């Protein structure tokens, strides 16, 4: 039998779909996606393009699939 265990917030960040803040990266800020955000809206906010944001964040494979609570690297 497997043991049922509740995960704490740190452990939840380690599982698929978790929202663990990524490590700092020189030349970038870390932006947490907010409810209602779209990649186009984030691009306008930071005066950049969707394509560039996707190149800085290879985990984004579909510009229409981003999730509130997740994090993005945005070049300064």
C-alpha positions in Angstrom: 0.0 0.0 0.0 1.2 3.5 -0.8 1.3 6.1 1.9 -0.9 9.2 1.5 1.0 12.3 2.4 0.0 15.9 2.0 2.7 18.1 0.3 3.8 21.4 1.7 4.1 24.4 -0.6 7.8 23.8 -1.3 7.2 20.2 -2.3 4.3 21.2 -4.5 6.7 23.4 -6.5 8.7 20.2 -7.3 5.8 18.4 -9.0 4.5 18.9 -12.5 2.4 22.0 -12.6 4.0 23.4 -9.5 4.9 27.0 -9.3 8.3 27.1 -7.7 10.0 30.4 -8.3 13.0 29.8 -10.6 16.5 30.9 -9.7 17.7 34.4 -10.4 19.3 34.8 -13.9 21.6 37.7 -14.7 20.0 40.4 -16.9 16.5 39.2 -16.2 13.6 39.9 -13.8 11.2 37.2 -12.7 7.6 37.9 -13.4 4.8 35.9 -11.8 1.8 35.5 -14.2 -1.4 37.0 -12.8 -4.9 35.9 -13.3 -6.2 37.5 -16.5 -2.7 37.8 -18.0 -2.0 36.9 -21.6 1.4 36.7 -23.2 0.5 39.6 -25.4 -0.5 41.7 -22.4 2.7 40.8 -20.6 4.7 41.7 -23.7 3.1 45.1 -23.9 3.7 45.7 -20.2 7.4 45.1 -20.6 7.7 46.7 -24.1 8.8 43.5 -25.8 7.3 40.8 -28.0 5.6 37.4 -27.4 8.3 35.7 -29.5 11.1 37.1 -27.3 9.4 36.1 -24.1 9.0 32.6 -25.5 12.6 32.5 -26.4 13.6 33.4 -22.8 11.2 30.8 -21.4 11.5 27.6 -23.5 8.9 25.9 -21.3 6.3 27.9 -23.2 5.5 26.0 -26.3 2.1 27.6 -27.0 1.7 31.3 -26.5 -2.0 30.7 -25.6 -1.2 28.4 -22.7 0.3 30.2 -19.8 -0.9 29.8 -16.2 -1.6 32.3 -13.4 1.0 31.6 -10.6 3.7 30.4 -13.0 6.9 32.5 -13.5 8.5 34.0 -16.5 12.0 35.4 -17.2 11.8 38.9 -18.7 14.9 40.6 -20.0 15.7 43.9 -18.2 
